Amino acid sequence: MAEVIEEFNSEQKMEALKMEIIRNFDELFAFLSEHRDSLLTRLAKVKEGYEKNLNLDEAIKELKFTKENAQKTMKSNLLDPMRKLFDDQLVGLENSKVAVDNLEMVEFRCYPQKIRSAVKEIDLFEVSPEYVKRENPIKKVCKRGRGSGELSNPTGIAVDRAMNVLYICDIGNRRIQVLNAEGKYLRSFGTDDLKEPHYICLSQEEVFVTDRAKESIVKFSLAGQFLKETGSRGTTEGRFTGIAGLCHEAGLIYVCDGSMQRIQIFDSNFKFIKQFGNGELNYPIDITVISDRIYILSLDHNSIHCYNRGCILQNIIQLTGQDQPMIEAFFFTIDKKGNFLITDNSADEIRIFSPQGVMKHILGRGHLYFLCGIVLDKSDNIICVNHGIEGKGCLQRY
């Protein structure tokens, strides 16, 4: 009987906590809205010269002071009480404190419907203004077939940002299709040289493609001329067992060798340089090099391994804040702010994580089917490729 009473009391506490959270957010929203309107009005008056006796420097100082006060009030009225409420009432539950990532006084959305019976999965709010307005994509549906601009099971995608041109692995047709950012057909190549083109990357002058059937890397010019091929099935240096993602950076090509649990590095002429990751990676599936860091997505799908340029493991970023773990995440990219954008076939969505691995936003629910490659174009639009309905190839832009 005691156990039943305890369970009932726990449910009451959870419901009380839910109402307290909603009340706090309602109050905070009203407070921020009031100060936002006041700030905007004040700024408009200064800009239009209505207040002749107040110079611009003084106005800016006043606006900054008001913003700082609003942030302090937000912290004291919401975050501190909420942390105390979690600590006092929910001792013993995992991850009960509210995690705030890069808190700024920006527009944000509240999601009280995400409050669950398990507090360890709670997601109070997100701070990701760069993605909240990208819910509805511009979709280009390509016919399934072998003709120009027609796709059959597209997978990897790369972008020439200078020209804003897309290179797509058209695996069903054993070729690379080249389209502009709006999906207009430009050219195709590789039919005689590829069997299963899967992942693709670009340098300033060349195209590199991993061929899953041949366990090899194939190099073309940007115009589509075959240049060179290396690799075959095997376990020694320069051979692959489960070849997957690749990237080009500073004259080097980094290639995921999945079943061997390693990354192999080559120069642009396919001379073997070194390998790393043995014993540390669980089937590396995709890779990106940004600045002085190498980021690798493995088949556990819910962590990112981070190495330095010396190929020494620095840390493992655990991807948290998800309703459910990713099951079929094979492609990812990184935006200018260091956010990870990962495509998950199992949920047909793009999940966006902060540099620390906390989920910030989800795109694609209801729009995507068998989602594969993902890139950012020169305007930072998200472009992804998926199989679409009944196997049709779709190019979508957010």
TAKA-V414425 format. One record per residue. N is the residue number from 1. RES is the residue in one letter. OMEGA is omega in whole degrees, -180 to 180 (NA if undefined). NEAR is the number of other C-alpha atoms within 12 Angstrom. Layout:
# TAKA-V414425
n=N res=RES omega=OMEGA near=NEAR
n=N res=RES omega=OMEGA near=NEAR
This chain:
# TAKA-V414425
n=1 res=M omega=179 near=7
n=2 res=A omega=180 near=8
n=3 res=E omega=179 near=9
n=4 res=V omega=179 near=10
n=5 res=I omega=180 near=11
n=6 res=E omega=179 near=12
n=7 res=E omega=179 near=13
n=8 res=F omega=179 near=14
n=9 res=N omega=179 near=16
n=10 res=S omega=179 near=21
n=11 res=E omega=178 near=20
n=12 res=Q omega=179 near=17
n=13 res=K omega=-180 near=23
n=14 res=M omega=180 near=26
n=15 res=E omega=178 near=21
n=16 res=A omega=179 near=20
n=17 res=L omega=179 near=32
n=18 res=K omega=-179 near=28
n=19 res=M omega=179 near=18
n=20 res=E omega=179 near=21
n=21 res=I omega=-179 near=33
n=22 res=I omega=180 near=24
n=23 res=R omega=180 near=19
n=24 res=N omega=-179 near=27
n=25 res=F omega=177 near=29
n=26 res=D omega=179 near=20
n=27 res=E omega=-179 near=18
n=28 res=L omega=-179 near=30
n=29 res=F omega=179 near=25
n=30 res=A omega=-180 near=16
n=31 res=F omega=-178 near=21
n=32 res=L omega=179 near=29
n=33 res=S omega=180 near=20
n=34 res=E omega=-179 near=17
n=35 res=H omega=178 near=25
n=36 res=R omega=-180 near=23
n=37 res=D omega=179 near=16
n=38 res=S omega=179 near=19
n=39 res=L omega=-179 near=23
n=40 res=L omega=178 near=18
n=41 res=T omega=-180 near=16
n=42 res=R omega=-179 near=24
n=43 res=L omega=180 near=26
n=44 res=A omega=180 near=18
n=45 res=K omega=179 near=19
n=46 res=V omega=-177 near=23
n=47 res=K omega=-176 near=18
n=48 res=E omega=175 near=12
n=49 res=G omega=180 near=15
n=50 res=Y omega=-178 near=15
n=51 res=E omega=-174 near=16
n=52 res=K omega=-174 near=13
n=53 res=N omega=-178 near=12
n=54 res=L omega=-179 near=18
n=55 res=N omega=-172 near=16
n=56 res=L omega=-180 near=21
n=57 res=D omega=179 near=14
n=58 res=E omega=180 near=16
n=59 res=A omega=180 near=23
n=60 res=I omega=178 near=19
n=61 res=K omega=-180 near=15
n=62 res=E omega=178 near=20
n=63 res=L omega=180 near=24
n=64 res=K omega=180 near=18
n=65 res=F omega=179 near=16
n=66 res=T omega=178 near=25
n=67 res=K omega=-179 near=25
n=68 res=E omega=177 near=18
n=69 res=N omega=179 near=19
n=70 res=A omega=179 near=29
n=71 res=Q omega=179 near=24
n=72 res=K omega=179 near=20
n=73 res=T omega=178 near=22
n=74 res=M omega=-178 near=28
n=75 res=K omega=-175 near=23
n=76 res=S omega=-177 near=17
n=77 res=N omega=-176 near=25
n=78 res=L omega=-169 near=29
n=79 res=L omega=-178 near=26
n=80 res=D omega=177 near=20
n=81 res=P omega=-179 near=23
n=82 res=M omega=177 near=31
n=83 res=R omega=180 near=24
n=84 res=K omega=179 near=19
n=85 res=L omega=177 near=24
n=86 res=F omega=-176 near=30
n=87 res=D omega=-175 near=20
n=88 res=D omega=-170 near=16
n=89 res=Q omega=-172 near=24
n=90 res=L omega=179 near=26
n=91 res=V omega=178 near=18
n=92 res=G omega=177 near=13
n=93 res=L omega=-176 near=19
n=94 res=E omega=173 near=15
n=95 res=N omega=-174 near=20
n=96 res=S omega=-178 near=25
n=97 res=K omega=180 near=27
n=98 res=V omega=178 near=29
n=99 res=A omega=-180 near=28
n=100 res=V omega=-175 near=25
n=101 res=D omega=175 near=22
n=102 res=N omega=-175 near=17
n=103 res=L omega=174 near=19
n=104 res=E omega=176 near=19
n=105 res=M omega=-180 near=26
n=106 res=V omega=176 near=20
n=107 res=E omega=179 near=21
n=108 res=F omega=-179 near=25
n=109 res=R omega=177 near=24
n=110 res=C omega=-179 near=24
n=111 res=Y omega=-180 near=20
n=112 res=P omega=179 near=23
n=113 res=Q omega=178 near=16
n=114 res=K omega=178 near=23
n=115 res=I omega=-173 near=25
n=116 res=R omega=178 near=19
n=117 res=S omega=178 near=20
n=118 res=A omega=-174 near=22
n=119 res=V omega=-179 near=30
n=120 res=K omega=179 near=26
n=121 res=E omega=-174 near=24
n=122 res=I omega=179 near=33
n=123 res=D omega=-170 near=34
n=124 res=L omega=180 near=34
n=125 res=F omega=-179 near=31
n=126 res=E omega=173 near=34
n=127 res=V omega=-179 near=29
n=128 res=S omega=-176 near=30
n=129 res=P omega=-178 near=19
n=130 res=E omega=-177 near=23
n=131 res=Y omega=-172 near=32
n=132 res=V omega=-178 near=21
n=133 res=K omega=-176 near=17
n=134 res=R omega=-175 near=23
n=135 res=E omega=-173 near=22
n=136 res=N omega=-176 near=19
n=137 res=P omega=167 near=27
n=138 res=I omega=-171 near=23
n=139 res=K omega=173 near=24
n=140 res=K omega=-180 near=31
n=141 res=V omega=179 near=29
n=142 res=C omega=178 near=34
n=143 res=K omega=174 near=24
n=144 res=R omega=-179 near=25
n=145 res=G omega=-176 near=20
n=146 res=R omega=-178 near=23
n=147 res=G omega=178 near=18
n=148 res=S omega=-180 near=24
n=149 res=G omega=178 near=36
n=150 res=E omega=-174 near=37
n=151 res=L omega=174 near=39
n=152 res=S omega=-179 near=36
n=153 res=N omega=178 near=39
n=154 res=P omega=-179 near=44
n=155 res=T omega=-176 near=46
n=156 res=G omega=-180 near=49
n=157 res=I omega=176 near=48
n=158 res=A omega=-177 near=47
n=159 res=V omega=169 near=38
n=160 res=D omega=-173 near=29
n=161 res=R omega=-180 near=21
n=162 res=A omega=-179 near=16
n=163 res=M omega=-175 near=17
n=164 res=N omega=-178 near=24
n=165 res=V omega=-177 near=30
n=166 res=L omega=174 near=44
n=167 res=Y omega=-172 near=53
n=168 res=I omega=174 near=55
n=169 res=C omega=179 near=47
n=170 res=D omega=-167 near=48
n=171 res=I omega=-179 near=37
n=172 res=G omega=179 near=29
n=173 res=N omega=176 near=33
n=174 res=R omega=-177 near=32
n=175 res=R omega=172 near=43
n=176 res=I omega=176 near=56
n=177 res=Q omega=179 near=45
n=178 res=V omega=-179 near=35
n=179 res=L omega=171 near=33
n=180 res=N omega=-173 near=27
n=181 res=A omega=178 near=38
n=182 res=E omega=177 near=27
n=183 res=G omega=179 near=33
n=184 res=K omega=-178 near=21
n=185 res=Y omega=176 near=24
n=186 res=L omega=180 near=22
n=187 res=R omega=175 near=25
n=188 res=S omega=-180 near=30
n=189 res=F omega=173 near=31
n=190 res=G omega=-175 near=37
n=191 res=T omega=-178 near=22
n=192 res=D omega=-173 near=17
n=193 res=D omega=-176 near=28
n=194 res=L omega=173 near=34
n=195 res=K omega=178 near=26
n=196 res=E omega=177 near=35
n=197 res=P omega=-171 near=45
n=198 res=H omega=178 near=45
n=199 res=Y omega=-174 near=47
n=200 res=I omega=173 near=51
n=201 res=C omega=-176 near=47
n=202 res=L omega=162 near=39
n=203 res=S omega=180 near=28
n=204 res=Q omega=-175 near=21
n=205 res=E omega=-170 near=20
n=206 res=E omega=177 near=29
n=207 res=V omega=179 near=43
n=208 res=F omega=-176 near=51
n=209 res=V omega=172 near=57
n=210 res=T omega=180 near=50
n=211 res=D omega=-175 near=41
n=212 res=R omega=-178 near=33
n=213 res=A omega=-177 near=24
n=214 res=K omega=-176 near=27
n=215 res=E omega=-175 near=35
n=216 res=S omega=173 near=38
n=217 res=I omega=-180 near=50
n=218 res=V omega=-179 near=43
n=219 res=K omega=176 near=38
n=220 res=F omega=167 near=33
n=221 res=S omega=178 near=22
n=222 res=L omega=178 near=31
n=223 res=A omega=176 near=23
n=224 res=G omega=179 near=29
n=225 res=Q omega=177 near=22
n=226 res=F omega=-179 near=24
n=227 res=L omega=-174 near=23
n=228 res=K omega=177 near=24
n=229 res=E omega=176 near=27
n=230 res=T omega=176 near=28
n=231 res=G omega=175 near=33
n=232 res=S omega=-180 near=24
n=233 res=R omega=179 near=24
n=234 res=G omega=-175 near=19
n=235 res=T omega=-179 near=21
n=236 res=T omega=179 near=17
n=237 res=E omega=179 near=26
n=238 res=G omega=175 near=33
n=239 res=R omega=-172 near=32
n=240 res=F omega=171 near=34
n=241 res=T omega=-175 near=33
n=242 res=G omega=180 near=33
n=243 res=I omega=-176 near=43
n=244 res=A omega=-173 near=46
n=245 res=G omega=178 near=51
n=246 res=L omega=174 near=48
n=247 res=C omega=180 near=44
n=248 res=H omega=179 near=33
n=249 res=E omega=175 near=27
n=250 res=A omega=176 near=19
n=251 res=G omega=-180 near=21
n=252 res=L omega=178 near=26
n=253 res=I omega=179 near=40
n=254 res=Y omega=-174 near=48
n=255 res=V omega=177 near=56
n=256 res=C omega=177 near=49
n=257 res=D omega=-164 near=45
n=258 res=G omega=-174 near=37
n=259 res=S omega=177 near=27
n=260 res=M omega=176 near=32
n=261 res=Q omega=-178 near=30
n=262 res=R omega=171 near=41
n=263 res=I omega=176 near=49
n=264 res=Q omega=-178 near=40
n=265 res=I omega=179 near=36
n=266 res=F omega=168 near=30
n=267 res=D omega=-174 near=24
n=268 res=S omega=175 near=31
n=269 res=N omega=176 near=21
n=270 res=F omega=171 near=29
n=271 res=K omega=-179 near=21
n=272 res=F omega=-180 near=22
n=273 res=I omega=-179 near=21
n=274 res=K omega=174 near=23
n=275 res=Q omega=177 near=28
n=276 res=F omega=177 near=29
n=277 res=G omega=-178 near=35
n=278 res=N omega=179 near=22
n=279 res=G omega=-179 near=16
n=280 res=E omega=-175 near=24
n=281 res=L omega=176 near=33
n=282 res=N omega=-179 near=27
n=283 res=Y omega=176 near=32
n=284 res=P omega=-172 near=42
n=285 res=I omega=178 near=44
n=286 res=D omega=-172 near=48
n=287 res=I omega=176 near=45
n=288 res=T omega=176 near=41
n=289 res=V omega=179 near=34
n=290 res=I omega=179 near=25
n=291 res=S omega=-178 near=15
n=292 res=D omega=-177 near=17
n=293 res=R omega=176 near=24
n=294 res=I omega=-178 near=38
n=295 res=Y omega=-174 near=44
n=296 res=I omega=174 near=53
n=297 res=L omega=-180 near=46
n=298 res=S omega=-177 near=40
n=299 res=L omega=169 near=30
n=300 res=D omega=169 near=23
n=301 res=H omega=-173 near=34
n=302 res=N omega=173 near=34
n=303 res=S omega=176 near=34
n=304 res=I omega=176 near=44
n=305 res=H omega=-178 near=39
n=306 res=C omega=178 near=32
n=307 res=Y omega=170 near=29
n=308 res=N omega=-177 near=21
n=309 res=R omega=174 near=22
n=310 res=G omega=178 near=16
n=311 res=C omega=175 near=28
n=312 res=I omega=-179 near=20
n=313 res=L omega=180 near=23
n=314 res=Q omega=178 near=20
n=315 res=N omega=176 near=20
n=316 res=I omega=-178 near=23
n=317 res=I omega=178 near=27
n=318 res=Q omega=-179 near=25
n=319 res=L omega=-172 near=31
n=320 res=T omega=177 near=30
n=321 res=G omega=-176 near=34
n=322 res=Q omega=173 near=25
n=323 res=D omega=180 near=20
n=324 res=Q omega=180 near=17
n=325 res=P omega=175 near=22
n=326 res=M omega=-177 near=30
n=327 res=I omega=-177 near=21
n=328 res=E omega=178 near=27
n=329 res=A omega=-174 near=35
n=330 res=F omega=-176 near=40
n=331 res=F omega=174 near=47
n=332 res=F omega=174 near=48
n=333 res=T omega=-177 near=47
n=334 res=I omega=-180 near=36
n=335 res=D omega=-175 near=28
n=336 res=K omega=180 near=19
n=337 res=K omega=179 near=19
n=338 res=G omega=177 near=21
n=339 res=N omega=176 near=31
n=340 res=F omega=177 near=40
n=341 res=L omega=-171 near=44
n=342 res=I omega=177 near=51
n=343 res=T omega=-179 near=45
n=344 res=D omega=-180 near=36
n=345 res=N omega=-174 near=32
n=346 res=S omega=-180 near=23
n=347 res=A omega=-179 near=28
n=348 res=D omega=-178 near=29
n=349 res=E omega=173 near=35
n=350 res=I omega=178 near=49
n=351 res=R omega=-177 near=43
n=352 res=I omega=-177 near=38
n=353 res=F omega=175 near=38
n=354 res=S omega=177 near=32
n=355 res=P omega=178 near=28
n=356 res=Q omega=176 near=27
n=357 res=G omega=180 near=31
n=358 res=V omega=-178 near=35
n=359 res=M omega=-177 near=40
n=360 res=K omega=-175 near=37
n=361 res=H omega=177 near=37
n=362 res=I omega=175 near=33
n=363 res=L omega=168 near=34
n=364 res=G omega=-179 near=36
n=365 res=R omega=-180 near=23
n=366 res=G omega=-178 near=18
n=367 res=H omega=-168 near=31
n=368 res=L omega=176 near=37
n=369 res=Y omega=-177 near=31
n=370 res=F omega=-176 near=35
n=371 res=L omega=-178 near=44
n=372 res=C omega=-171 near=47
n=373 res=G omega=180 near=46
n=374 res=I omega=177 near=46
n=375 res=V omega=171 near=43
n=376 res=L omega=179 near=32
n=377 res=D omega=-174 near=31
n=378 res=K omega=177 near=20
n=379 res=S omega=-179 near=19
n=380 res=D omega=168 near=23
n=381 res=N omega=175 near=27
n=382 res=I omega=176 near=40
n=383 res=I omega=-180 near=46
n=384 res=C omega=180 near=53
n=385 res=V omega=179 near=53
n=386 res=N omega=-173 near=44
n=387 res=H omega=177 near=36
n=388 res=G omega=-179 near=32
n=389 res=I omega=177 near=20
n=390 res=E omega=173 near=16
n=391 res=G omega=178 near=24
n=392 res=K omega=179 near=29
n=393 res=G omega=179 near=41
n=394 res=C omega=173 near=40
n=395 res=L omega=-175 near=46
n=396 res=Q omega=-177 near=40
n=397 res=R omega=177 near=34
n=398 res=Y omega=NA near=32
